[in-house]
C-alpha cells in the first residue's frame, strides 16, 4: 500500500492529502502525527471506493510540500498538486467523475438517513469561513453549496440545487459540452488560487469526505450508530 502524499502545512498543523487515493487525507499538529493516521484512512477509503488493498504494509512518499499561510488546521486549503496539471485521458476522467458522483450520492444517503437533522452534540465554533456547521442540516447545506463555486473556478456554469448529487451531475454535463475539457487547463481563480479539472474532482471528494466524517460522528452520538447509514465505511 503505497501512498503518495502532498503536505500542506504551517506552524499550526499539517493537512496531508493522498495523491493516488483521490480525496483521502489526514491531519495533525505534527507531520508524523498525521502520517500515522494514513493506514486507517486508506483502508476506510478503499472500502468505500472499491480500491484493492494488496497488503497491510503502508509505504508513504512525500511527493510535494507547500508551506501555507492559510488555516490548514481548520482545513483551509489552496494547494494545486503537481500531478493535477497534466491532461486527462478519457478513462482517467471517467474514474474521477465516477468517484465524485459516488461521493455526492453517498453524502446525500448519509444525510437522509439521520433521524434528527437539526439537533447536534457539538458546540458553536468559528473558523476562517464563519460559523462551523454543527447540525446535519447545516453540514449538508455547507457541503452542497460549494458546487457552483468549484465549477465556476474552471469556467463551468453550475448551481447548488436541487440536491448535492443532482447539481453535481448537471455540472459535469455542462463541463462535457466543452470540446477540450480533457486538456485540464489551469485557471487562475478566486483569492489567487489555481484550479484545474483534476483539482476540482479531488476537492469535491475530499470536501465531501471531511464533512461526512464530521456528520457521521456527530449523528451517531446524537441518534445512535444503529440509526445512521455509513456509506463511507467510516470507523469511529
N, C-alpha and C positions, 0 to 999 in steps of 0.2 A: 504494500500500500504506500505508494509514493505521493507525497503532497508537494506541489509547487506553490510556495506561499508568497504573498505580497503583503509587506508590513508597512502600514501607515501609522505613524506614531509621533508622539512628543513627550514632554516630561510628565504628562498626566496619564499616559497609558498607551496601549497598543491595540489597534484594530487590524487583525491579520486575516486576509482572505485566502481561500484556496483558488489557485489559478485553473486547476484542472478538474475540480468538483465545483461547477459554476454556482456561486451563491452561498457556498459553505463558508463559515467564518468562525473565528474565536476572538475573545477579548481578554485583556488582563492588564494589571498595573505594570508588570514587567514582561518582557518578551517570553522568557521561559515559562512563566505562569500561564500565558496564553497558549503557547505551543503544546503544553502538556494536556490541553483540552482537545487537541485535534483528533486524536484517535476515537474518542467517543463521538465527537461531532460528525466525523466522516462516516462512521458506522450508522448513525441515525440518518444522515443524509442519503447514504446508499440504499438503506431500507426504503426510504421514500422514493428515490429517483429510479431505482432498479439497476443501479450500477453494481457490478460484481466486485466483491472484496475477495481477493485471492487468498490472503492470509492476514493474520492479525498484526504482523510486524509493520511498524509505521516509520517511514523514512521521510524527513521533511527537508526540502531545499528552499532556501530563501532566494527567490528569483528576482525580487525587486524590493526596494525600500524607498519610502518617501517620508521625510520629516514634514509634519503638517502643522499649520497654525490653527487648525480647527479643533473643536472639542471632540476628539476621537473617542474619549471615554464615554460620551453620550451618543456615539455612532454618527457623528457629523463627519462626512467623508467626501472627497472630491477626486481621489486618485483615478487616473486612467492607466490601465495596465499596458505595458509594452506589447503584450500579446493581443491587445484589443484594437490594434491599429491596422493589422493586415486584412485583406479582403476575405470574404466568406465564400466557401463553396456551398452549393445547394444543400448537400447532406448535413453540413455543419449547421447551417441556418435552420433546417427542419428540426434538428435536435434541440437547439437552444430555444426556438419558438415553442416547441412541444413542452419543454420544461417550464417556460414562462407561463404558458396557459394552464398546465397542470397545477402549478403553484397557485395561480389565481383561483382555479376551481376548488382546490383543497382548502384554501383560505376561506372561501365562501362556505364550504361544507362545515368547517370548524366553527365558524361564526354562527351559522344557522342551527347548529346542534346545542348551543349554550342556552339553557332554560332561562337564565336571568341575564339579559343583555345590558341592563343599566346599573346593576349592582356592582360592587367592587370590594376587594380586600386591600386595595392599595391606598396610600396617602397621596394627596396632591403634591406635585413637584414641577418645577420649571426647568427647562433647558434652553439651548440656543434658539429653538423654534417656538418657544412658548410653553404653555401648559402640556405636560406629558399626558397622553390619553390613558385613562385608568380603568374605564369600563370596556366591556366587549364592544359595545356600540361605538364608543369613541375610537378604539383601536381599529375597528373595521373602517370607519369613515376616513380616518387619517391614512390608512394604507391604500384604500381605494382611490383617494383623491390625489395621488401622485401620477396617475395615468396620463393626464393631459400634459403635466409638467415634463415628465421624462420624454414622452414622444415629441413634444414641441421642441426640445433641445436638439433633435435631429430633423427638424422641419417636417414633421408628420402631424397632420390635424387629428385631434383626439378630444374626447370628452371623458367625464368621470361617471357617466350614467349609462344604463340603469343600475348596474352592479359591477363588482370588481372583475368578474370574468367576462361578461358581455362587452364592456367598454374596451377591454384589452384585445379581445378577438377582433372587434371592429377597427381598432387602431392598426393591428397587423395587416388587416385587409387594405387599409389606406396606404400603409408602407409598401405593400407589394404592387401597388399601382405605379410606383416609381420605377422606371426601367433599369436603373443602375443601383438599386439598393444593396446588392451584394458587394459592391465596391467598398462598403463600410467606411465611408468618408468620415473624417474627424471634423467636428464642428466646434467653434468657439461659442459656448452657450452662456447662460446667465452666471453672474457672480464670478466671471473669469474662469469658469470650469470648462474643461474639454470633454466632449461626448462623442461616442460612436455607437453604431447599432449593437456591436458586441457588448459595449458597456451598458447600454440600456437594458438588454436582456439579463445581464448579470445583476444589475441594480434591482430589477424587478424581483428576481428570485431571492436575492439577499434581503431586500426590504420586506417582502412577504414573510420570509423566514424569521427575521428578528422580531417582528411584531406578532407572528403566530406563536413563537415561543412564549412571549410575554402574556398573550391572551390565554394560551393553554394553561400555563402555570397559575395565572390568577383564577381562571374559570374552574379549574379542578378543586382549588381551595374553597371557592365560593359555592359550587354546586355539587361537588363530589366527582371523583375521577370516573366513576361508572356512568355518569350522565353527560359526559363530554366526548365527542368524537376526537380521534387522534390520527388524522390522515397524514400528518408529517412524521409520524413514528417517533415522536419525542419521548425521551426517558427522563422523567422529572425526579 
